[in-house]
């Protein structure tokens, strides 16, 4: 795999992980935030996860099961 694609795949993985952590934080009840605010934060987390998957798929130059699974997710 080329260095450029590897770096792009790493960035996609980090964006995905950040989105997952935001989802986890938004799923935790908070006395300081309303339910609507938590839902909006949760949506941001889902969007970051989708962006991370898209970046990973874009970085994969060959067709294999991994790239197909990321494209579906």
C-alpha positions as CSV (number, residue, x, y, z in Angstrom):
1,X,0.0,0.0,0.0
2,X,1.3,3.4,-0.8
3,X,2.3,5.8,2.0
4,X,-0.3,8.4,0.9
5,X,-3.1,5.8,1.0
6,X,-1.9,4.5,4.4
7,X,-1.9,8.0,5.9
8,X,-5.4,8.6,4.5
9,X,-6.6,5.4,6.0
10,X,-5.1,6.3,9.4
11,X,-6.9,9.6,9.3
12,X,-10.2,7.9,8.5
13,X,-9.7,5.5,11.4
14,X,-9.1,8.4,13.8
15,X,-12.1,10.3,12.5
16,X,-14.2,7.1,13.0
17,X,-12.8,6.7,16.5
18,X,-13.6,10.3,17.5
19,X,-17.1,9.8,16.2
20,X,-17.5,6.7,18.3
21,X,-16.3,8.5,21.4
22,X,-18.7,11.4,20.8
23,X,-21.6,8.9,20.5
24,X,-20.6,7.2,23.7
25,X,-20.5,10.6,25.5
26,X,-23.8,11.6,24.1
27,X,-25.4,8.3,25.2
28,X,-24.5,9.0,28.8
29,X,-27.2,10.9,30.7
30,X,-26.1,14.4,31.7
31,X,-27.7,16.8,34.2
32,X,-26.2,19.7,32.3
33,X,-27.6,19.0,28.8
34,X,-31.1,18.5,27.6
35,X,-32.2,15.4,25.7
36,X,-32.4,17.4,22.5
37,X,-28.8,18.6,22.9
38,X,-27.6,15.0,23.5
39,X,-29.4,13.8,20.4
40,X,-27.7,16.6,18.4
41,X,-24.3,15.6,19.8
42,X,-25.1,12.0,19.0
43,X,-25.9,12.9,15.4
44,X,-22.5,14.7,15.1
45,X,-20.9,11.4,16.3
46,X,-22.7,9.4,13.7
47,X,-21.8,11.8,11.0
48,X,-18.1,11.6,11.9
49,X,-18.3,7.8,11.9
50,X,-19.8,7.9,8.4
51,X,-17.1,10.4,7.3
52,X,-14.4,8.1,8.7
53,X,-15.7,5.1,6.8
54,X,-15.9,7.2,3.6
55,X,-12.3,8.3,4.0
56,X,-11.1,4.7,4.6
57,X,-13.0,3.5,1.5
58,X,-11.5,6.3,-0.6
59,X,-8.0,5.3,0.6
60,X,-8.3,1.7,-0.5
61,X,-7.2,1.4,-4.1
62,X,-7.9,-2.3,-4.6
63,X,-11.2,-4.2,-4.4
64,X,-11.3,-6.7,-1.7
65,X,-13.7,-7.8,1.1
66,X,-12.4,-5.1,3.5
67,X,-13.1,-2.3,1.0
68,X,-16.5,-3.8,0.2
69,X,-17.4,-4.0,3.9
70,X,-16.4,-0.4,4.5
71,X,-18.4,0.8,1.5
72,X,-21.5,-1.0,2.8
73,X,-21.1,0.2,6.4
